[in-house]
Amino acid sequence: MSEFTSGNLVLNKHFTKVAGYNPKYHKEVNDKWCVFYMEGDHESDITNISKEVPILYFYNFEDHGWGYSIIHDCKKISAFDFSYEKEEIDLQNYVQEKFPDEDAIELLYIKPNAREFREQMLEQYYEGVNKEQFFRELFNGIEADSFRLFELSDQQIMGIKEQLSANTLLKLKSKHDLVENFKTIVGIQEMSWIRSDRFL
């Protein structure tokens, strides 16, 4: 079973202000952070709360991807969304274009030589892709300095900048390492298997 985690995080010391909006559920994640959910998690509630305190929305849908948004003063000031499925979807579309009379799924995953074929197609696909543009778009919404709103140190900010970069992404042994490294730097390692439908 895959992990599905998501929630709105604020510093524990700010929760008294959040409490004034009557969250449906909240709990301390650790000695610095707490997570809360509004009924239905209406965007207008989160926007109103962000007028008073910065909010870090974090999600990790293990097999699909992960990301975060920082909402402050009614604006999304930093965001990252890393879909694990984008590469596969793009590859399937590429193969379908090259072999319009074949089933791309069968070619890539079912036929006896599917593994070798997939690697070959992936290599060809990336030859025609502007990786620099892909990564620029992927990391475009990140404003690492905005994490200072949550009292992160210069060293932690530098860690976020290093982790959420093309260089790091290209060197990763596992795509799941990135989210775990991010959680460690921000100090939300306990944000695992936590989501609203477990509480509301």
Protein Blocks (a to p, Z undefined) as FASTA:
>chain_A
ZZddddddddfklmmmmmmnopabdcdfblmbccdddehiaaklmmmmmmmpccdddddd
fkloccddddeehiafbdcdddfklmmmmmmmmmmmmmmmbcfklmmmmmmklmmmmmmm
mmmmmmmpcfklmmmmmmmmpcfklmmmnopafklmmmmmmmmcfklmmmpmbfklmmmm
mmmmnopamlghiafklmZZ
